[in-house]
Amino acid sequence: MTFAVPVKPYIKEFFQNSDVFGPEPIMVRRNSRLGEIMAAVFSHYPLQDIDLEELAPTDVLDPAKLHFALSFPIQPCLLTDSRLNQLGKVLEVIFEFYAIAFVKGRMDVFPSLNGAAERFTEKHQINVESYTPDAVRKLVDRSRSKVDPFYTKLSVREKTNLSKVG
C-alpha cells in the first residue's frame, strides 16, 4: 500500500535524506519504529457505516507530500485526511526532536550553536528557502530550560560557592 502524507517542505527534505530514510517511496516495515507509529495512527476504526462513505482513499501524487510504501496492510478506509495530517504532525515532532538532539550533540564539536545548526541543515540537505539554520537555532533555544542538563554547567565561581556551603 502506498500513500502520501502532507508535510512541510523541510520535513520532506529531512526524511528523504540518505542518512534518514532515503528517496521516495519510503519503504516501511511493520516491525520498524516508523511502522509502529503508523500502525498506532491508523489503528482506530470507523464507528458507523455512514463514516465509511467519506473515507474513500484517493491516489493523488503531490510533490509537497511525503510518500510511503507499507509492507503491511492498513484498511484503505482508515486513510482519512485527519489521520494523514496527524501523521504529518508526528513526523514534524520527530524532526524537531532529532534536530534538537543533533545540534546539542554537536555543540562539543562546533564552537557555536549557529555552527551546529548550519551543519544540521547541510548534512540533511534541507533547502535554506524552506528551513534556515537560524530556524534550527531558534528551535533549540526554545527547547532549553534552566534545568537542562546539557547546558547547565556551573561556572568556576558557582563551584567555589558550593564548596563553602558544605
N, C-alpha and C positions, 0 to 999 in steps of 0.2 A: 504494500500500500504506500503510495506516495501522496504527500500533501504539502501545502505551503503555509508558513506561519508569518503573520505580519510582524515585522521588527523594524527598528530604526536602522538607518544605513550603517552606522558604525558597529552595531551589534552583528549585522550580517557579515561585515568585513572581518570582525574578530573571529567569529565561528568558522568562516571559510579559510582562515589562515591554516597553513600546513601544520603548524605547531598545535592547533586546537583540533579541528575536525577535518579540514581539507575541503576540496571542491564539492559542489552540489551534484546530485542529491546526497545528503549526508546519510550514510547507512547507520541505522540504529538497531541494535540487538536488544531483546527484552531483558537480558541479564546485565546490561551495562547500566551505569548510573543515569545516563540520559534516558535510557529505556524505562528505568524505574520511574523517573519523573513524568515521562509521557504517559505511562500506564496509570499513574496516580491522577493526572489531569483528566484523562479520558475514562475514568473508571465509573462515573455516575451514569445511570440510565434514565431515559425519559420516564416520567411517571404516568402519562396518559397517552393513548393512541393519537390524540389530536396534536400532541407535541411532535410526533414523527413527521407530519406533513411539512413543517417548515425547516426540518433538519437535513434535507437532501444535500449531499455534498456537490460541490462544483469543481470542475477541472479547469481552473484559470491559472496560467503560469504568469506570475507577476515578478518582474526583476527586483522589485522592492521587498519581496518576501523571501524567506529562507526556506528552502525545500528539503524535506526529509523523506527517506525511503525506509519504511519499517520492515523488519524481518518477522514481525509478529502481528497477528490480526487485531484490529480495532473495528468495531462496528461503524460503518460509514455514517450512520445517523448520529453518532456522537461527535462528529467533527463540526461543531457549531462555531459560528463567528466568535461568540463569547469565550468558548474554550480555547480557540486558537489565539485570541487576544490574551487570555490568561497565560497560556504557554509562552507567548511573546514576552510578557512581563516577567515570568520566571527566568527566561533566558537573559533578560536585562539585569536581573538581580545577580545571576551567576556571573555575568560580565563585570558588574560592579565589584563583587567580592574578589574576583580574580584580579582586576585592575588594582584594587587596594592592596591585596597581598603581594602582587608583583612589585609595585612601587615601594612598599615598605621593606620588602626583601632586598631590593636593590639599593636602599639607602646607604648600606655599608660600602658599596662599590662606587656609586656616583656621589660627587661632592654635594649635590643639592637635590631637593625634591623635584625641581624643574628638570634636571638631567635624567632622573629616573622616569619621570612622566614622558619625556621625549623618547627615551629608549623603549618604553612600553608601546607607544604608537608606531614607532619604526619597526620593532620586532614583529608586531601583529598586523603590519601593513594596513593601518587604519588611515583612511584619507583625511587629511587635515581639514577639508571642507565639511566633513560630516562630524568629526570629533577631534578637537585640538588637544595638544599636550597640556594647555592651560586648563581645559575642562577636566582632564585627568587629575591635575594638581588640585583643583577645587574639590573634586570628588574625595580625594584623600584627606584634604583639610577638613571637610565636613565629617569625615569618619573619626577624626581624632577626638579624644576626650581627655580630661585632666588626669584620669587614672589609667590611660592607655599604657600598658607595659612596654610597648615598642618605642614610645617616645619619652616616657617619663624616666629620666635619668637624673640622679641627684648631682648637683654641682659640687665642686670641692668645698665651698663654704657650707652647703647643707650637710655634707658628710661630717665636717668637723663639728657642726652644731649637734648632730646626733650623738657623737661620742661624749659630749658634755652632759647630755640629758641622762644617760645611764648611770 
